[in-house]
Amino acid sequence: MVKFAEAEARMFKNIFVDRKTKRKIRANPLKVQAGKIRGRGKNAGTALRPKRKK
């Protein structure tokens, strides 16, 4: 899908999706794994997943 590395890094590197609200968050993977990053909004939780590559 992506033709060059810069575009792939911009679209997928360090981007996580909140499992409840489906909002994208750019964060350090180590902090996400440690549970220090929370989702946005009223139902903010620590359940995040990496953005899927289509």
C-alpha distance matrix in Angstrom:
0.0 3.8 6.4 9.4 11.0 12.8 10.1 8.9 12.7 13.4 11.2 12.0 15.0 18.3 17.1 18.9 19.6 23.3 23.9 26.7 25.7 21.9 21.8 19.5 21.5 20.7 23.1 24.1 23.2 26.8 28.3 26.2 27.3 30.8 30.8 31.6 28.8 29.5 27.7 28.7 31.2 34.2 32.9 31.5 30.9 29.4 27.1 23.6 20.4 17.2 14.3 12.1 8.4 7.3
3.8 0.0 3.8 5.8 7.5 9.1 6.6 5.9 9.7 10.5 9.2 10.4 12.9 16.4 15.8 18.3 19.6 23.3 24.6 27.4 26.2 22.4 21.7 19.0 20.4 19.1 21.4 22.2 21.7 25.3 26.8 25.1 26.4 29.8 30.0 30.4 27.7 28.7 27.2 28.2 30.9 34.1 33.0 31.2 30.7 29.1 27.2 23.5 20.5 17.0 14.3 13.0 9.5 9.8
6.4 3.8 0.0 3.8 7.1 8.9 7.5 8.0 11.3 12.3 12.0 13.4 15.3 19.0 18.9 21.6 23.1 26.9 28.3 31.1 29.8 26.0 25.2 22.3 23.4 21.8 24.0 24.6 24.3 27.7 29.4 28.0 29.3 32.6 33.1 33.3 30.7 31.9 30.5 31.4 34.2 37.5 36.5 34.7 34.2 32.4 30.7 27.0 24.0 20.4 17.9 16.7 13.2 13.3
9.4 5.8 3.8 0.0 3.8 5.7 5.8 6.6 9.0 10.5 11.2 12.5 13.5 17.3 17.8 20.9 23.0 26.8 28.5 31.4 30.1 26.5 25.2 22.0 22.5 20.3 22.2 22.5 22.5 25.7 27.5 26.6 27.9 31.0 31.7 31.7 29.2 30.9 29.8 30.8 33.8 37.2 36.3 34.1 33.6 31.7 30.3 26.5 23.8 20.1 18.0 17.4 14.2 15.3
11.0 7.5 7.1 3.8 0.0 3.8 5.5 5.1 6.2 8.6 10.0 10.5 10.6 14.3 15.5 18.7 21.2 25.0 26.8 29.9 28.8 25.3 23.9 20.4 20.4 17.9 19.3 19.2 19.3 22.3 24.2 23.6 24.8 27.8 28.7 28.6 26.4 28.4 27.6 28.9 32.1 35.5 34.5 32.1 31.4 29.2 28.0 24.2 21.7 17.9 16.4 16.3 13.6 15.5
12.8 9.1 8.9 5.7 3.8 0.0 3.8 5.5 5.2 6.2 8.7 10.2 10.0 13.4 14.5 18.0 20.6 24.2 26.5 29.2 27.7 24.5 22.5 19.0 18.8 16.0 17.8 18.1 18.9 21.9 23.4 22.9 24.7 27.4 28.1 27.5 25.1 27.0 26.3 27.1 30.3 33.9 33.2 30.7 30.4 28.4 27.6 23.8 21.8 18.1 16.4 17.1 14.9 16.9
10.1 6.6 7.5 5.8 5.5 3.8 0.0 3.8 5.4 5.1 6.2 8.6 9.7 13.2 13.2 16.5 18.5 22.2 24.3 26.9 25.3 21.8 20.1 16.8 17.3 15.2 17.6 18.5 19.1 22.5 23.7 22.7 24.6 27.5 27.7 27.3 24.6 26.0 24.7 25.4 28.4 31.9 31.3 29.1 29.0 27.3 26.2 22.4 20.2 16.6 14.3 14.8 12.4 14.0
8.9 5.9 8.0 6.6 5.1 5.5 3.8 0.0 3.8 5.4 5.2 5.9 7.4 11.1 11.2 14.3 16.5 20.2 22.1 25.0 23.8 20.3 19.0 15.6 16.1 14.1 16.1 16.7 16.6 20.1 21.5 20.3 21.8 25.0 25.4 25.4 22.8 24.3 23.2 24.4 27.5 30.9 29.8 27.6 27.0 25.0 23.7 19.9 17.4 13.7 11.6 11.8 9.4 11.6
12.7 9.7 11.3 9.0 6.2 5.2 5.4 3.8 0.0 3.8 5.5 5.5 4.8 8.4 9.6 13.1 15.9 19.4 21.7 24.6 23.5 20.3 18.5 14.8 14.4 11.7 13.2 13.5 14.0 17.2 18.7 17.9 19.6 22.5 23.1 22.8 20.4 22.3 21.7 22.9 26.3 29.7 28.7 26.1 25.5 23.4 22.5 18.8 16.7 13.0 11.8 13.0 11.5 14.4
13.4 10.5 12.3 10.5 8.6 6.2 5.1 5.4 3.8 0.0 3.8 5.9 6.2 8.9 9.0 12.6 14.9 18.4 21.0 23.5 21.8 18.7 16.5 12.9 12.7 10.3 12.7 13.9 15.0 18.4 19.1 18.3 20.6 23.2 23.3 22.6 19.8 21.3 20.3 20.9 24.1 27.7 27.1 24.7 24.6 22.9 22.3 18.6 17.0 13.6 11.8 13.5 12.4 14.8
11.2 9.2 12.0 11.2 10.0 8.7 6.2 5.2 5.5 3.8 0.0 3.8 6.3 8.9 7.6 10.7 12.4 16.0 18.3 20.8 19.2 15.8 14.1 10.8 11.5 10.1 12.9 14.5 14.9 18.7 19.2 17.7 19.9 22.8 22.5 22.3 19.3 20.3 18.8 19.6 22.5 26.0 25.2 23.1 22.9 21.4 20.3 16.5 14.6 11.3 8.8 10.1 9.1 11.4
12.0 10.4 13.4 12.5 10.5 10.2 8.6 5.9 5.5 5.9 3.8 0.0 3.8 6.4 5.6 8.4 10.8 14.5 16.5 19.5 18.5 15.2 13.9 10.5 10.8 9.2 11.2 12.3 11.9 15.6 16.6 14.9 16.7 19.8 19.8 20.0 17.3 18.6 17.5 19.1 22.2 25.5 24.2 21.9 21.1 19.2 17.8 14.0 11.7 8.1 6.4 8.0 7.5 10.8
15.0 12.9 15.3 13.5 10.6 10.0 9.7 7.4 4.8 6.2 6.3 3.8 0.0 3.8 5.5 8.8 12.1 15.5 17.8 20.8 20.0 17.1 15.5 11.8 10.8 8.1 9.1 9.3 9.4 12.9 14.2 13.1 14.9 17.8 18.3 18.2 15.9 17.9 17.5 19.3 22.8 26.0 24.8 22.0 21.1 18.7 18.0 14.3 12.4 9.0 8.7 10.9 10.8 14.3
18.3 16.4 19.0 17.3 14.3 13.4 13.2 11.1 8.4 8.9 8.9 6.4 3.8 0.0 3.8 6.5 10.2 13.1 15.7 18.6 18.0 15.6 13.7 10.2 8.2 5.4 5.4 5.9 6.3 9.9 10.6 9.6 11.8 14.4 14.7 14.4 12.1 14.3 14.4 16.3 20.0 23.1 21.8 18.8 17.8 15.3 15.1 11.5 10.5 7.9 8.7 11.8 12.9 16.4
17.1 15.8 18.9 17.8 15.5 14.5 13.2 11.2 9.6 9.0 7.6 5.6 5.5 3.8 0.0 3.8 6.9 10.1 12.9 15.6 14.6 12.0 10.1 6.6 5.6 4.4 6.3 8.5 8.6 12.3 12.2 10.2 12.8 15.6 15.0 14.9 11.9 13.1 12.2 13.9 17.3 20.5 19.3 16.7 16.0 14.1 13.4 9.7 8.7 6.2 6.0 9.5 11.2 14.3
18.9 18.3 21.6 20.9 18.7 18.0 16.5 14.3 13.1 12.6 10.7 8.4 8.8 6.5 3.8 0.0 3.8 6.7 9.2 12.1 11.8 9.4 8.3 5.7 5.2 6.2 7.2 9.4 8.6 12.0 11.5 8.5 11.0 13.8 12.6 13.2 10.1 10.7 9.6 11.9 15.2 18.0 16.3 13.8 12.7 10.9 9.7 6.0 5.3 4.4 5.3 9.0 11.8 14.7
19.6 19.6 23.1 23.0 21.2 20.6 18.5 16.5 15.9 14.9 12.4 10.8 12.1 10.2 6.9 3.8 0.0 3.8 6.1 8.8 8.3 5.6 5.5 4.5 6.1 8.8 10.3 12.8 12.0 15.1 14.1 10.8 13.2 15.8 13.8 14.6 11.3 10.6 8.4 10.4 13.1 15.7 13.8 12.0 11.3 10.4 8.6 5.4 5.3 6.1 5.9 9.0 12.3 14.5
23.3 23.3 26.9 26.8 25.0 24.2 22.2 20.2 19.4 18.4 16.0 14.5 15.5 13.1 10.1 6.7 3.8 0.0 3.8 5.6 5.6 4.9 5.4 6.5 7.5 10.8 11.7 14.3 13.6 16.0 14.3 10.9 13.2 15.2 12.4 13.4 10.2 8.4 5.7 8.0 10.3 12.4 10.1 8.5 7.8 7.8 6.2 4.6 6.6 9.0 9.6 12.3 15.8 17.7
23.9 24.6 28.3 28.5 26.8 26.5 24.3 22.1 21.7 21.0 18.3 16.5 17.8 15.7 12.9 9.2 6.1 3.8 0.0 3.8 6.0 5.5 8.0 9.7 11.2 14.3 15.0 17.1 15.7 17.9 16.6 12.9 14.3 16.4 13.8 15.5 12.9 10.9 8.6 10.9 12.4 13.5 10.6 9.9 8.6 8.8 5.8 5.6 6.8 10.0 10.6 12.4 16.1 17.6
26.7 27.4 31.1 31.4 29.9 29.2 26.9 25.0 24.6 23.5 20.8 19.5 20.8 18.6 15.6 12.1 8.8 5.6 3.8 0.0 3.8 5.8 8.3 11.1 12.7 16.2 17.1 19.6 18.6 20.6 18.7 15.3 17.0 18.5 15.3 16.7 14.1 11.2 8.4 9.7 10.0 10.5 7.5 8.1 7.8 9.6 7.7 8.6 10.5 13.6 13.9 15.7 19.3 20.4
25.7 26.2 29.8 30.1 28.8 27.7 25.3 23.8 23.5 21.8 19.2 18.5 20.0 18.0 14.6 11.8 8.3 5.6 6.0 3.8 0.0 3.9 5.5 9.0 11.1 14.8 16.4 19.4 19.1 21.4 19.4 16.2 18.6 20.1 16.9 17.5 14.3 11.4 7.9 7.9 7.9 9.4 7.7 8.3 9.4 11.4 10.1 10.0 11.8 14.0 13.6 15.7 19.0 20.0
21.9 22.4 26.0 26.5 25.3 24.5 21.8 20.3 20.3 18.7 15.8 15.2 17.1 15.6 12.0 9.4 5.6 4.9 5.5 5.8 3.9 0.0 3.8 6.7 9.6 13.0 15.1 18.0 17.5 20.3 18.9 15.6 17.9 20.0 17.3 18.1 14.7 12.6 9.2 9.7 10.9 13.0 11.3 11.1 11.6 12.4 10.5 9.1 9.7 11.3 10.1 12.1 15.2 16.2
21.8 21.7 25.2 25.2 23.9 22.5 20.1 19.0 18.5 16.5 14.1 13.9 15.5 13.7 10.1 8.3 5.5 5.4 8.0 8.3 5.5 3.8 0.0 3.8 6.6 10.2 12.6 16.0 16.2 19.1 17.4 14.6 17.5 19.4 16.8 16.8 13.1 11.2 7.8 7.6 9.4 12.4 11.7 10.6 11.7 12.4 11.5 9.6 10.6 11.4 10.2 13.0 15.7 17.1
19.5 19.0 22.3 22.0 20.4 19.0 16.8 15.6 14.8 12.9 10.8 10.5 11.8 10.2 6.6 5.7 4.5 6.5 9.7 11.1 9.0 6.7 3.8 0.0 3.8 6.8 9.7 13.1 13.5 16.7 15.4 12.8 15.9 18.1 16.1 15.8 12.1 11.4 8.8 9.2 12.0 15.3 14.5 12.7 13.2 12.9 12.2 9.2 9.6 9.3 8.0 11.3 13.6 15.6
21.5 20.4 23.4 22.5 20.4 18.8 17.3 16.1 14.4 12.7 11.5 10.8 10.8 8.2 5.6 5.2 6.1 7.5 11.2 12.7 11.1 9.6 6.6 3.8 0.0 3.8 6.2 9.8 10.9 13.9 12.2 10.2 13.7 15.4 13.6 12.8 9.1 9.2 7.6 8.5 12.0 15.4 14.7 12.1 12.4 11.5 11.7 8.9 9.9 9.6 9.5 13.2 15.5 18.1
20.7 19.1 21.8 20.3 17.9 16.0 15.2 14.1 11.7 10.3 10.1 9.2 8.1 5.4 4.4 6.2 8.8 10.8 14.3 16.2 14.8 13.0 10.2 6.8 3.8 0.0 3.8 7.2 9.1 12.1 11.0 9.9 13.3 15.1 14.2 13.0 9.8 11.2 10.7 11.8 15.4 18.8 18.2 15.2 15.2 13.6 14.1 10.9 11.3 9.9 10.1 13.8 15.4 18.4
23.1 21.4 24.0 22.2 19.3 17.8 17.6 16.1 13.2 12.7 12.9 11.2 9.1 5.4 6.3 7.2 10.3 11.7 15.0 17.1 16.4 15.1 12.6 9.7 6.2 3.8 0.0 3.8 6.2 8.7 7.3 7.0 10.4 11.8 11.4 10.0 7.5 10.0 10.8 12.6 16.4 19.4 18.5 15.1 14.5 12.2 13.2 10.5 11.3 10.3 11.8 15.4 17.3 20.6
24.1 22.2 24.6 22.5 19.2 18.1 18.5 16.7 13.5 13.9 14.5 12.3 9.3 5.9 8.5 9.4 12.8 14.3 17.1 19.6 19.4 18.0 16.0 13.1 9.8 7.2 3.8 0.0 3.9 5.5 5.4 6.4 8.8 10.1 11.0 9.9 8.7 12.0 13.6 15.9 19.6 22.3 21.2 17.6 16.3 13.5 14.5 12.0 12.4 11.2 13.4 16.6 18.3 21.9
23.2 21.7 24.3 22.5 19.3 18.9 19.1 16.6 14.0 15.0 14.9 11.9 9.4 6.3 8.6 8.6 12.0 13.6 15.7 18.6 19.1 17.5 16.2 13.5 10.9 9.1 6.2 3.9 0.0 3.8 5.4 5.0 6.1 8.6 9.9 10.2 9.4 12.5 14.0 16.9 20.5 22.9 21.2 17.8 15.8 12.5 12.8 10.2 10.1 9.0 11.9 14.8 16.7 20.3
26.8 25.3 27.7 25.7 22.3 21.9 22.5 20.1 17.2 18.4 18.7 15.6 12.9 9.9 12.3 12.0 15.1 16.0 17.9 20.6 21.4 20.3 19.1 16.7 13.9 12.1 8.7 5.5 3.8 0.0 3.8 5.4 5.1 6.2 8.7 8.9 9.6 13.1 15.5 18.5 22.1 24.1 22.3 18.8 16.5 13.0 14.0 12.3 12.8 12.4 15.5 18.3 20.2 23.9
28.3 26.8 29.4 27.5 24.2 23.4 23.7 21.5 18.7 19.1 19.2 16.6 14.2 10.6 12.2 11.5 14.1 14.3 16.6 18.7 19.4 18.9 17.4 15.4 12.2 11.0 7.3 5.4 5.4 3.8 0.0 3.8 5.4 5.0 6.3 5.4 6.2 9.9 12.7 15.5 19.0 21.0 19.4 15.7 13.8 10.5 12.4 11.1 12.7 13.0 16.0 19.1 21.5 25.0
26.2 25.1 28.0 26.6 23.6 22.9 22.7 20.3 17.9 18.3 17.7 14.9 13.1 9.6 10.2 8.5 10.8 10.9 12.9 15.3 16.2 15.6 14.6 12.8 10.2 9.9 7.0 6.4 5.0 5.4 3.8 0.0 3.8 5.4 5.2 5.9 5.3 8.1 10.3 13.6 17.0 18.9 17.0 13.5 11.2 7.8 8.9 7.4 9.0 9.9 13.0 16.1 18.8 22.2
27.3 26.4 29.3 27.9 24.8 24.7 24.6 21.8 19.6 20.6 19.9 16.7 14.9 11.8 12.8 11.0 13.2 13.2 14.3 17.0 18.6 17.9 17.5 15.9 13.7 13.3 10.4 8.8 6.1 5.1 5.4 3.8 0.0 3.8 5.4 7.7 8.5 11.0 13.3 16.9 20.0 21.5 19.1 15.9 13.0 9.2 9.7 8.9 9.9 10.9 14.5 17.0 19.7 23.1
30.8 29.8 32.6 31.0 27.8 27.4 27.5 25.0 22.5 23.2 22.8 19.8 17.8 14.4 15.6 13.8 15.8 15.2 16.4 18.5 20.1 20.0 19.4 18.1 15.4 15.1 11.8 10.1 8.6 6.2 5.0 5.4 3.8 0.0 3.8 5.6 8.0 10.8 13.8 17.2 20.2 21.4 19.2 15.8 13.0 9.4 11.1 11.3 13.1 14.4 17.9 20.6 23.4 26.8
30.8 30.0 33.1 31.7 28.7 28.1 27.7 25.4 23.1 23.3 22.5 19.8 18.3 14.7 15.0 12.6 13.8 12.4 13.8 15.3 16.9 17.3 16.8 16.1 13.6 14.2 11.4 11.0 9.9 8.7 6.3 5.2 5.4 3.8 0.0 3.8 5.6 7.4 10.5 13.9 16.7 17.6 15.4 12.1 9.2 5.8 8.3 9.1 11.8 13.9 17.1 20.0 23.1 26.2
31.6 30.4 33.3 31.7 28.6 27.5 27.3 25.4 22.8 22.6 22.3 20.0 18.2 14.4 14.9 13.2 14.6 13.4 15.5 16.7 17.5 18.1 16.8 15.8 12.8 13.0 10.0 9.9 10.2 8.9 5.4 5.9 7.7 5.6 3.8 0.0 3.8 6.5 10.1 12.9 15.8 17.1 15.6 12.0 10.1 7.5 10.7 11.0 13.8 15.4 18.2 21.5 24.4 27.6
28.8 27.7 30.7 29.2 26.4 25.1 24.6 22.8 20.4 19.8 19.3 17.3 15.9 12.1 11.9 10.1 11.3 10.2 12.9 14.1 14.3 14.7 13.1 12.1 9.1 9.8 7.5 8.7 9.4 9.6 6.2 5.3 8.5 8.0 5.6 3.8 0.0 3.8 6.9 9.6 12.9 14.8 13.5 9.7 8.5 6.2 9.1 8.6 11.6 13.0 15.3 18.8 21.7 24.7
29.5 28.7 31.9 30.9 28.4 27.0 26.0 24.3 22.3 21.3 20.3 18.6 17.9 14.3 13.1 10.7 10.6 8.4 10.9 11.2 11.4 12.6 11.2 11.4 9.2 11.2 10.0 12.0 12.5 13.1 9.9 8.1 11.0 10.8 7.4 6.5 3.8 0.0 3.8 6.6 9.5 11.1 9.7 5.9 5.3 4.7 7.7 8.1 11.7 13.8 15.7 19.1 22.3 24.9
27.7 27.2 30.5 29.8 27.6 26.3 24.7 23.2 21.7 20.3 18.8 17.5 17.5 14.4 12.2 9.6 8.4 5.7 8.6 8.4 7.9 9.2 7.8 8.8 7.6 10.7 10.8 13.6 14.0 15.5 12.7 10.3 13.3 13.8 10.5 10.1 6.9 3.8 0.0 3.8 6.8 9.0 7.7 4.5 5.3 6.2 7.6 7.6 10.9 13.0 14.1 17.4 20.6 22.8
28.7 28.2 31.4 30.8 28.9 27.1 25.4 24.4 22.9 20.9 19.6 19.1 19.3 16.3 13.9 11.9 10.4 8.0 10.9 9.7 7.9 9.7 7.6 9.2 8.5 11.8 12.6 15.9 16.9 18.5 15.5 13.6 16.9 17.2 13.9 12.9 9.6 6.6 3.8 0.0 3.8 7.0 7.4 5.2 7.9 9.8 11.2 11.0 14.0 15.7 16.0 19.3 22.3 24.3
31.2 30.9 34.2 33.8 32.1 30.3 28.4 27.5 26.3 24.1 22.5 22.2 22.8 20.0 17.3 15.2 13.1 10.3 12.4 10.0 7.9 10.9 9.4 12.0 12.0 15.4 16.4 19.6 20.5 22.1 19.0 17.0 20.0 20.2 16.7 15.8 12.9 9.5 6.8 3.8 0.0 3.8 5.6 5.5 9.1 12.0 13.2 13.7 16.7 18.8 18.8 21.9 24.9 26.4
34.2 34.1 37.5 37.2 35.5 33.9 31.9 30.9 29.7 27.7 26.0 25.5 26.0 23.1 20.5 18.0 15.7 12.4 13.5 10.5 9.4 13.0 12.4 15.3 15.4 18.8 19.4 22.3 22.9 24.1 21.0 18.9 21.5 21.4 17.6 17.1 14.8 11.1 9.0 7.0 3.8 0.0 3.8 5.7 9.2 12.7 14.0 15.4 18.7 21.2 21.5 24.3 27.6 29.0
32.9 33.0 36.5 36.3 34.5 33.2 31.3 29.8 28.7 27.1 25.2 24.2 24.8 21.8 19.3 16.3 13.8 10.1 10.6 7.5 7.7 11.3 11.7 14.5 14.7 18.2 18.5 21.2 21.2 22.3 19.4 17.0 19.1 19.2 15.4 15.6 13.5 9.7 7.7 7.4 5.6 3.8 0.0 3.8 6.3 10.0 10.8 12.7 16.0 18.9 19.6 22.2 25.7 27.2
31.5 31.2 34.7 34.1 32.1 30.7 29.1 27.6 26.1 24.7 23.1 21.9 22.0 18.8 16.7 13.8 12.0 8.5 9.9 8.1 8.3 11.1 10.6 12.7 12.1 15.2 15.1 17.6 17.8 18.8 15.7 13.5 15.9 15.8 12.1 12.0 9.7 5.9 4.5 5.2 5.5 5.7 3.8 0.0 3.8 7.1 8.8 10.4 14.0 16.7 17.8 20.8 24.2 26.2
30.9 30.7 34.2 33.6 31.4 30.4 29.0 27.0 25.5 24.6 22.9 21.1 21.1 17.8 16.0 12.7 11.3 7.8 8.6 7.8 9.4 11.6 11.7 13.2 12.4 15.2 14.5 16.3 15.8 16.5 13.8 11.2 13.0 13.0 9.2 10.1 8.5 5.3 5.3 7.9 9.1 9.2 6.3 3.8 0.0 3.8 5.6 8.1 11.8 15.0 16.7 19.5 23.1 25.3
29.4 29.1 32.4 31.7 29.2 28.4 27.3 25.0 23.4 22.9 21.4 19.2 18.7 15.3 14.1 10.9 10.4 7.8 8.8 9.6 11.4 12.4 12.4 12.9 11.5 13.6 12.2 13.5 12.5 13.0 10.5 7.8 9.2 9.4 5.8 7.5 6.2 4.7 6.2 9.8 12.0 12.7 10.0 7.1 3.8 0.0 3.8 6.0 9.7 12.7 15.1 18.0 21.5 24.0
27.1 27.2 30.7 30.3 28.0 27.6 26.2 23.7 22.5 22.3 20.3 17.8 18.0 15.1 13.4 9.7 8.6 6.2 5.8 7.7 10.1 10.5 11.5 12.2 11.7 14.1 13.2 14.5 12.8 14.0 12.4 8.9 9.7 11.1 8.3 10.7 9.1 7.7 7.6 11.2 13.2 14.0 10.8 8.8 5.6 3.8 0.0 3.8 7.0 10.5 12.9 15.2 18.9 21.2
23.6 23.5 27.0 26.5 24.2 23.8 22.4 19.9 18.8 18.6 16.5 14.0 14.3 11.5 9.7 6.0 5.4 4.6 5.6 8.6 10.0 9.1 9.6 9.2 8.9 10.9 10.5 12.0 10.2 12.3 11.1 7.4 8.9 11.3 9.1 11.0 8.6 8.1 7.6 11.0 13.7 15.4 12.7 10.4 8.1 6.0 3.8 0.0 3.8 6.9 9.3 12.0 15.5 18.1
20.4 20.5 24.0 23.8 21.7 21.8 20.2 17.4 16.7 17.0 14.6 11.7 12.4 10.5 8.7 5.3 5.3 6.6 6.8 10.5 11.8 9.7 10.6 9.6 9.9 11.3 11.3 12.4 10.1 12.8 12.7 9.0 9.9 13.1 11.8 13.8 11.6 11.7 10.9 14.0 16.7 18.7 16.0 14.0 11.8 9.7 7.0 3.8 0.0 3.8 6.5 8.6 12.1 14.8
17.2 17.0 20.4 20.1 17.9 18.1 16.6 13.7 13.0 13.6 11.3 8.1 9.0 7.9 6.2 4.4 6.1 9.0 10.0 13.6 14.0 11.3 11.4 9.3 9.6 9.9 10.3 11.2 9.0 12.4 13.0 9.9 10.9 14.4 13.9 15.4 13.0 13.8 13.0 15.7 18.8 21.2 18.9 16.7 15.0 12.7 10.5 6.9 3.8 0.0 3.8 6.3 9.2 12.4
14.3 14.3 17.9 18.0 16.4 16.4 14.3 11.6 11.8 11.8 8.8 6.4 8.7 8.7 6.0 5.3 5.9 9.6 10.6 13.9 13.6 10.1 10.2 8.0 9.5 10.1 11.8 13.4 11.9 15.5 16.0 13.0 14.5 17.9 17.1 18.2 15.3 15.7 14.1 16.0 18.8 21.5 19.6 17.8 16.7 15.1 12.9 9.3 6.5 3.8 0.0 3.8 6.6 9.5
12.1 13.0 16.7 17.4 16.3 17.1 14.8 11.8 13.0 13.5 10.1 8.0 10.9 11.8 9.5 9.0 9.0 12.3 12.4 15.7 15.7 12.1 13.0 11.3 13.2 13.8 15.4 16.6 14.8 18.3 19.1 16.1 17.0 20.6 20.0 21.5 18.8 19.1 17.4 19.3 21.9 24.3 22.2 20.8 19.5 18.0 15.2 12.0 8.6 6.3 3.8 0.0 3.8 6.2
8.4 9.5 13.2 14.2 13.6 14.9 12.4 9.4 11.5 12.4 9.1 7.5 10.8 12.9 11.2 11.8 12.3 15.8 16.1 19.3 19.0 15.2 15.7 13.6 15.5 15.4 17.3 18.3 16.7 20.2 21.5 18.8 19.7 23.4 23.1 24.4 21.7 22.3 20.6 22.3 24.9 27.6 25.7 24.2 23.1 21.5 18.9 15.5 12.1 9.2 6.6 3.8 0.0 3.8
7.3 9.8 13.3 15.3 15.5 16.9 14.0 11.6 14.4 14.8 11.4 10.8 14.3 16.4 14.3 14.7 14.5 17.7 17.6 20.4 20.0 16.2 17.1 15.6 18.1 18.4 20.6 21.9 20.3 23.9 25.0 22.2 23.1 26.8 26.2 27.6 24.7 24.9 22.8 24.3 26.4 29.0 27.2 26.2 25.3 24.0 21.2 18.1 14.8 12.4 9.5 6.2 3.8 0.0
